[in-house]
Amino acid sequence: MFPGQLPRVVSAPMKITYFGHSCFLVEAGGKRLLFDPFVSGNPLAAQINVNSIHFDYILLTHAHSDHIADVEAVMRQNPEALIVGIWEIHAHYSAKGFSTHPMNKGGWWPFDFGRVKMVNAVHSSSFSDGSYGGDPAGYVVDTADGAFYMAGDTALTLDMKLIPMICPALKLAILPIGSNFTMDYRDAVLASAFIECDRIVGCHYDTFGFIKIDHAKARAAFAEKGKELILMSIGETRTF
């Protein structure tokens, strides 16, 4: 067991709901964690009522509009929730009166659902007005129900090899696979080897023309290496 790792609760599965693009709701450690809320601007997620999403925390990977467009809308429906993000994202939303917790890349921080490490992502980050959004980031989240990695928007990077060296074994990882703005699925296969995780949930694909993928080829590329690529339907909930 890694230092600070939470004891595992085998009887408590992790539950994940996909709201499209890179927006996921993860239920783990007794709390509901929402990642990168971009729903109302996604025509593929037209069936999702963004005002019906209930959560305790939002974790934001970077400031691009296709990851934060619905932050303020969902926070108005969940006023007790806490926004977690890099310093500049924290400052942006704190100035608007929302509750925030600032982080940066480095060590773990304990929350009531477990602990979080912000890790590197290779991308860019700015708010829609062009102002600086801080560095892009990913998260490793360690809970009593297991640990998982949300990569955020990123290219393939050797930094991913550090994750199994300094973090508990991952139950699953959420990796971008759409190419052009992020890794493609072939690079994501290599990333899954770097992080030593065989169960991958895909994100950041199909939403618009630049990132449409061939689902069968993507799944086959992972299966060839003995790994599973899970492409969830928008609105679908799975337990892990």
C-alpha angles and dihedrals in degrees: 000000000000118000109277094010113149120242109258122248102208094189094058113078122200114247123209129188120191119215096178139273103022099332115119135163111212119192108201138131090024094296139092115240119193119200127202103337108216108144114119093058094049112091090198089063097049091125092061117094102213091199091062095062112109122192145148100220139023116208112195123199097193143336104262113128094242087065105037106027094112100037096107094042094052093042090057087058092045104036094166093057124108126229115219119196147126116297097270093049090048090051092048095054096034088059088056091056100258124136110253143174117209121218139169134188112294136063134011126280121203121230129174091264095049133284135309135210120194110217137187126284125182107224138084133269134203137142120249091263090058096254119141115275098191123245119325113249147182130216136228108201118196117194137160086259093057140285127277138180124226103193098189117202107334146142119233108283135179088230086080088072088068093063098077089043095057106020136061119264111286122243088200143338132221109217132177113242106169100099127212095067097029141007117316119229092266091057089044089059088057090045089055088056091049092053093040094233124136099187113071129178111203124226141168096046138117096011094113138000099275093060107038112133141190102251096200094051092047093052091045092052090057094042090054088064094045094258134122124233112198116200106189124205115241108267093019122134123203134179122223 
